[in-house]
Amino acid sequence: MKRYQLGKSDLWLTEIGLGCWIMGKSGWTNVRDEESIDAIHTAIELGINWLDTAEGYGEGHSEEIIGQALQDHNREELIIATKVSPQHLSREKLPEALAGSLRRLRTDYIDLYQVHWPNPYYEYAKDHPEVPLEETMETLLTEQQKGNIRHIGVSNFTVEQMSRALAVGRFDSLQPPYSLFFRHIEKSIVPFCIENDIGIVAYSPLAQGLLTGKFNSDNRPGPEDNRSRSKLFQSPTFEAALEAVTTVREIGKRYGRTSAQTAIRWVVQQPGITAAIVGGRNPQQVRENVGATGWELSAEDIEALSTVGDKVMSTLVDDDLRMWVS
Ligand SMILES: NC(=O)c1ccc[n+]([C@@H]2O[C@H](COP(=O)([O-])OP(=O)(O)OC[C@H]3O[C@@H](n4cnc5c(N)ncnc54)[C@H](OP(=O)(O)O)[C@@H]3O)[C@@H](O)[C@H]2O)c1
């Protein structure tokens, strides 16, 4: 599997990474730890060299599962990316949160430590005092100097927030939502990252599973599934997405690929994208998703897919990066 340099860092990421949010269980349904561990092992066997998680996924459960799954693996061969939650961004709280992640992941360093959401942007941080972004960056740089983290990343940041962070010190990646159906970053965020050598690791590249084609009006995420609050699963976006998937499937067929593989391929071939973070609950899903690598979409088909995506995008009324309706 091809590897790409993340920003100016010495991390070379395979073009898809395994997203481990689902392994935290909270906000998902019918997740089994044994299956999660099998999914991680399958990803590694098939050549994926990095995993993305967060302290916030199941209050650390996702990190624990990764720690368990990797105990017999050579740590140096794998890149672990995790995130600090928006309520832990102060100089007092961040080191404690980092220590928790290190303990759960059973490691003594994090390869990529990302700010999950800027504070106080996200709902979990509403009751916490606002921490200046500069304080968070200074704290991250101190942890980097101590060797606890190798590289710093941010997630869900605007151009303005990235500029402020860069004025304090170097970070190497942005983790934004990006798929055929959710493309707000194209206008100003992607050009800013390209100009500043910031790698982009795109989350929800399957539009949270919509692009697999398995959802329909009789099969929608239930109330306990985080996706029931996703803008992508609300009318009329949901219906537009169902229609669009049909074309994605048809285009993919010409390459002998599924709609999921085609959709992931579209993401990794976009300008400025270092890699896609694809979630997977079991070995079958991981195996299918790895089939997005090792081939290329033609320029014409990329264009055709973008046009299909435009139709879905036109149903989203605002250009807020947050995918969830509060
Ligand atoms: N930084 C952030 O704020 C942020 C936010 C969201 C996600 N992320 C990261 O990005 C990763 C991926 O995002 P995501 O999980 O939201 O979206 P995604 O990758 O677009 O969709 C993943 C989900 O789709 C389903 N799926 C995946 N492959 C499939 C296949 N081949 N066939 C059928 N179903 C399949 C699985 O759920 P079901 O089986 O339940 O359908 C899976 O959990 C997360 O794990 C996390 O690491 C970060």
Ligand as a Chemical Component Dictionary entry (heavy atoms), coordinates in Angstrom:
data_LIG
# 
_chem_comp.id                   LIG 
_chem_comp.type                 NON-POLYMER 
_chem_comp.pdbx_formal_charge   0 
_chem_comp.three_letter_code    LIG 
# 
loop_
_chem_comp_atom.comp_id 
_chem_comp_atom.atom_id 
_chem_comp_atom.alt_atom_id 
_chem_comp_atom.type_symbol 
_chem_comp_atom.charge 
_chem_comp_atom.model_Cartn_x 
_chem_comp_atom.model_Cartn_y 
_chem_comp_atom.model_Cartn_z 
_chem_comp_atom.pdbx_ordinal 
LIG N1  N1  N 0  -11.885 14.130 14.383 1  
LIG C1  C1  C 0  -13.173 13.928 14.493 2  
LIG O1  O1  O 0  -13.933 14.753 15.018 3  
LIG C2  C2  C 0  -13.732 12.662 13.932 4  
LIG C3  C3  C 0  -15.117 12.521 13.723 5  
LIG C4  C4  C 0  -15.589 11.342 13.149 6  
LIG C5  C5  C 0  -14.708 10.335 12.820 7  
LIG N2  N2  N 1  -13.364 10.480 13.071 8  
LIG C6  C6  C 0  -12.396 9.403  12.753 9  
LIG O2  O2  O 0  -12.619 8.922  11.444 10 
LIG C7  C7  C 0  -12.937 7.524  11.471 11 
LIG C8  C8  C 0  -13.920 7.175  10.388 12 
LIG O3  O3  O 0  -15.067 7.991  10.471 13 
LIG P1  P1  P 0  -16.563 7.447  10.631 14 
LIG O4  O4  O 0  -16.562 6.171  11.375 15 
LIG O5  O5  O -1 -17.369 8.594  11.128 16 
LIG O6  O6  O 0  -17.051 7.263  9.132  17 
LIG P2  P2  P 0  -16.732 6.322  7.878  18 
LIG O7  O7  O 0  -15.343 5.858  7.894  19 
LIG O8  O8  O 0  -17.227 7.106  6.726  20 
LIG O9  O9  O 0  -17.763 5.101  8.122  21 
LIG C9  C9  C 0  -17.380 4.066  8.955  22 
LIG C10 C10 C 0  -18.572 3.204  9.342  23 
LIG O10 O10 O 0  -19.250 2.703  8.183  24 
LIG C11 C11 C 0  -19.517 1.307  8.310  25 
LIG N3  N3  N 0  -18.658 0.626  7.317  26 
LIG C12 C12 C 0  -17.322 0.809  7.095  27 
LIG N4  N4  N 0  -16.886 0.034  6.072  28 
LIG C13 C13 C 0  -17.943 -0.653 5.642  29 
LIG C14 C14 C 0  -18.117 -1.597 4.618  30 
LIG N5  N5  N 0  -17.117 -1.956 3.838  31 
LIG N6  N6  N 0  -19.369 -2.118 4.427  32 
LIG C15 C15 C 0  -20.404 -1.746 5.205  33 
LIG N7  N7  N 0  -20.285 -0.846 6.198  34 
LIG C16 C16 C 0  -19.070 -0.298 6.418  35 
LIG C17 C17 C 0  -19.149 0.922  9.733  36 
LIG O11 O11 O 0  -20.248 1.154  10.637 37 
LIG P3  P3  P 0  -21.542 0.181  10.747 38 
LIG O12 O12 O 0  -21.091 -1.231 10.525 39 
LIG O13 O13 O 0  -22.087 0.425  12.101 40 
LIG O14 O14 O 0  -22.476 0.689  9.672  41 
LIG C18 C18 C 0  -18.066 1.949  10.046 42 
LIG O15 O15 O 0  -17.899 2.186  11.402 43 
LIG C19 C19 C 0  -13.436 7.275  12.915 44 
LIG O16 O16 O 0  -13.287 5.925  13.288 45 
LIG C20 C20 C 0  -12.519 8.196  13.686 46 
LIG O17 O17 O 0  -11.251 7.589  13.853 47 
LIG C21 C21 C 0  -12.892 11.635 13.601 48 
# 
loop_
_chem_comp_bond.comp_id 
_chem_comp_bond.atom_id_1 
_chem_comp_bond.atom_id_2 
_chem_comp_bond.value_order 
_chem_comp_bond.pdbx_ordinal 
LIG N1  C1  SING 1  
LIG C1  O1  DOUB 2  
LIG C1  C2  SING 3  
LIG C2  C3  SING 4  
LIG C2  C21 DOUB 5  
LIG C3  C4  DOUB 6  
LIG C4  C5  SING 7  
LIG C5  N2  DOUB 8  
LIG N2  C6  SING 9  
LIG N2  C21 SING 10 
LIG C6  O2  SING 11 
LIG C6  C20 SING 12 
LIG O2  C7  SING 13 
LIG C7  C8  SING 14 
LIG C7  C19 SING 15 
LIG C8  O3  SING 16 
LIG O3  P1  SING 17 
LIG P1  O4  DOUB 18 
LIG P1  O5  SING 19 
LIG P1  O6  SING 20 
LIG O6  P2  SING 21 
LIG P2  O7  DOUB 22 
LIG P2  O8  SING 23 
LIG P2  O9  SING 24 
LIG O9  C9  SING 25 
LIG C9  C10 SING 26 
LIG C10 O10 SING 27 
LIG C10 C18 SING 28 
LIG O10 C11 SING 29 
LIG C11 N3  SING 30 
LIG C11 C17 SING 31 
LIG N3  C12 SING 32 
LIG N3  C16 SING 33 
LIG C12 N4  DOUB 34 
LIG N4  C13 SING 35 
LIG C13 C14 SING 36 
LIG C13 C16 DOUB 37 
LIG C14 N5  SING 38 
LIG C14 N6  DOUB 39 
LIG N6  C15 SING 40 
LIG C15 N7  DOUB 41 
LIG N7  C16 SING 42 
LIG C17 O11 SING 43 
LIG C17 C18 SING 44 
LIG O11 P3  SING 45 
LIG P3  O12 DOUB 46 
LIG P3  O13 SING 47 
LIG P3  O14 SING 48 
LIG C18 O15 SING 49 
LIG C19 O16 SING 50 
LIG C19 C20 SING 51 
LIG C20 O17 SING 52 
# 
